[in-house]
Amino acid sequence: MKLICTPLTLETMNLLDTGDYPNSLLESISLTNGEYQQLWESELIDKINAELEKMIDDYEDESINTHEDLKKSLYILENHSIPENQELARKIIKLNKLAIDNNTGLYFFF
């Protein structure tokens, strides 16, 4: 399963590694194979990786969890679309904004 998520509290963020967190304190998007393919083909992940020196990739878990990097990723997300699926882009932007508002992070479990 491909998942993008944002913990709503710092405590939940700290529990992500253990998997012992309340689901009610995690906003997430489970990507279908088609959505995942659309995301990759949009080159959005490549732009985030290059700008933020991240390694979001198949079989890699990665996070964006500093305020500065979350602002940069939000800028990239808002200025680079997923042509085949604007709704997916809006959902990821929403998660990024939640991470900024809650001072947590944006997590990619691919």
DAVENTA-V303699 format. One record per residue. N is the residue number from 1. RES is the residue in three letters. SS is DSSP state (H for helix, E for strand, L for the rest). PSI is psi in whole degrees, 0 to 359 (none if undefined). D_CENTER is the distance of its C-alpha to the mean C-alpha in Angstrom with 1 decimal. Layout:
N:RES:SS:PSI:D_CENTER + N:RES:SS:PSI:D_CENTER
//
This chain:
1:MET:L:136:14.2 + 2:LYS:E:128:10.7 + 3:LEU:E:137:8.1 + 4:ILE:E:130:4.5 + 5:CYS:E:163:5.7 + 6:THR:E:120:7.1 + 7:PRO:E:144:10.7 + 8:LEU:L:349:13.2 + 9:THR:L:160:15.6 + 10:LEU:H:323:16.2 + 11:GLU:H:316:18.2 + 12:THR:H:320:15.6 + 13:MET:H:319:13.3 + 14:ASN:H:336:16.4 + 15:LEU:H:354:17.0 + 16:LEU:L:320:13.8 + 17:ASP:L:330:15.8 + 18:THR:L:340:18.8 + 19:GLY:L:6:17.3 + 20:ASP:L:68:19.7 + 21:TYR:L:153:17.8 + 22:PRO:L:126:18.6 + 23:ASN:H:332:16.5 + 24:SER:H:346:17.5 + 25:LEU:H:24:15.6 + 26:LEU:E:121:12.1 + 27:GLU:E:132:10.3 + 28:SER:E:162:8.6 + 29:ILE:E:122:8.6 + 30:SER:E:121:10.8 + 31:LEU:E:135:11.2 + 32:THR:L:167:14.8 + 33:ASN:H:321:16.2 + 34:GLY:H:317:17.0 + 35:GLU:H:319:13.6 + 36:TYR:H:316:12.2 + 37:GLN:H:317:15.2 + 38:GLN:H:319:14.8 + 39:LEU:H:315:11.3 + 40:TRP:H:317:13.1 + 41:GLU:H:337:16.3 + 42:SER:L:346:14.9 + 43:GLU:L:13:14.4 + 44:LEU:H:315:11.2 + 45:ILE:H:321:9.7 + 46:ASP:H:319:13.1 + 47:LYS:H:317:13.2 + 48:ILE:H:315:10.2 + 49:ASN:H:315:11.9 + 50:ALA:H:314:15.2 + 51:GLU:H:323:14.7 + 52:LEU:H:4:12.9 + 53:GLU:L:50:14.7 + 54:LYS:L:173:11.9 + 55:MET:L:59:12.4 + 56:ILE:L:119:9.5 + 57:ASP:L:169:12.1 + 58:ASP:L:137:13.9 + 59:TYR:L:21:14.8 + 60:GLU:L:140:12.8 + 61:ASP:E:136:10.5 + 62:GLU:E:156:8.7 + 63:SER:E:155:7.3 + 64:ILE:E:110:7.5 + 65:ASN:L:17:10.0 + 66:THR:L:151:12.9 + 67:HIS:H:317:13.8 + 68:GLU:H:313:14.9 + 69:ASP:H:325:11.8 + 70:LEU:H:322:9.6 + 71:LYS:H:319:12.5 + 72:LYS:H:316:12.6 + 73:SER:H:324:9.0 + 74:LEU:H:317:10.0 + 75:TYR:H:314:13.2 + 76:ILE:H:313:12.1 + 77:LEU:H:321:10.1 + 78:GLU:H:341:13.2 + 79:ASN:H:6:15.6 + 80:HIS:L:121:14.5 + 81:SER:L:171:14.5 + 82:ILE:L:93:14.1 + 83:PRO:L:320:17.8 + 84:GLU:L:350:18.3 + 85:ASN:L:78:15.7 + 86:GLN:H:331:15.3 + 87:GLU:H:319:14.4 + 88:LEU:H:317:11.1 + 89:ALA:H:316:10.4 + 90:ARG:H:321:11.6 + 91:LYS:H:319:9.4 + 92:ILE:H:320:6.1 + 93:ILE:H:318:8.4 + 94:LYS:H:316:9.6 + 95:LEU:H:319:6.7 + 96:ASN:H:316:6.6 + 97:LYS:H:321:10.3 + 98:LEU:H:318:10.6 + 99:ALA:H:319:9.2 + 100:ILE:H:312:11.8 + 101:ASP:H:325:14.4 + 102:ASN:H:2:14.2 + 103:ASN:L:45:14.0 + 104:THR:L:240:11.5 + 105:GLY:L:170:8.1 + 106:LEU:E:120:4.3 + 107:TYR:E:137:4.8 + 108:PHE:E:117:5.2 + 109:PHE:E:93:8.6 + 110:PHE:L:none:10.4
//
